């Protein structure tokens, strides 16, 4: 987490300014000089983060747009987010790190980390960041549930549904775990029965039952994972490692791609096949930069 300054009695605010101290000119040039300042949460829990605009450009989405549209002196307000969750994003931007559940932590700390990771994922979805970071967080969530030896229970899934959209991969994971728990147990919990009254969850649950095998564990990011006990090898079937990943651009990037395709169509209008090929090759070169 970024360093913080103590709260002052006159304003009750804590400042968490992310300051780069590069030792090389190249790093300083890549970060750039322009900063964006975020006010996260509300008084008295608010915190302020200053982030290089160049880093926001790399993750795209709403944060990039907000940083671009506002002057450097203007605050970007994010009122309904825990400052700690936004701090996870800052850690990723400057340190390329994603939080993980620690094997040697106690159960309370592990559960807290898992909950925060799910909240973080939902926040990143709302911000429409590029899918690379979302996929890394999803990996950490799956691994976390493996480490704790637990499944997202129906109540946990209910919270996921309340904070995500229908096409969320986090929803898909939660529902798959609920379905796996149902297939692998001999009883049906009252929580699950109650939650099945929710139409969205019921459809997702039934869909998961359709494609999920009884012996498959959605938490395992390998098709087969071997665990040795007393010299015997027990195998727990998992899923392909990227089944809960987003493949292809995020929604904001798909919109930009559609706009670019329309522009290309206009550029190619009336041109010969060879001329169209040149236009397409030029576009590939642009996208590879």
HELIX and SHEET records of a PDB file:
HELIX    1   1 UNK A   25  UNK A   31  1                                   7    
HELIX    2   2 UNK A   53  UNK A   59  1                                   7    
HELIX    3   3 UNK A   61  UNK A   69  1                                   9    
HELIX    4   4 UNK A   83  UNK A   95  1                                  13    
HELIX    5   5 UNK A  107  UNK A  127  1                                  21    
HELIX    6   6 UNK A  131  UNK A  148  1                                  18    
HELIX    7   7 UNK A  154  UNK A  162  1                                   9    
HELIX    8   8 UNK A  169  UNK A  184  1                                  16    
HELIX    9   9 UNK A  190  UNK A  195  1                                   6    
HELIX   10  10 UNK A  199  UNK A  211  1                                  13    
HELIX   11  11 UNK A  251  UNK A  268  1                                  18    
HELIX   12  12 UNK A  273  UNK A  287  1                                  15    
SHEET    1   A 4 UNK A  14  UNK A  15  0                                        
SHEET    2   A 4 UNK A  47  UNK A  52  1                                        
SHEET    3   A 4 UNK A  35  UNK A  40 -1                                        
SHEET    4   A 4 UNK A  75  UNK A  78  1                                        
SHEET    1   B 2 UNK A 224  UNK A 229  0                                        
SHEET    2   B 2 UNK A 232  UNK A 237 -1                                        
END                                                                             
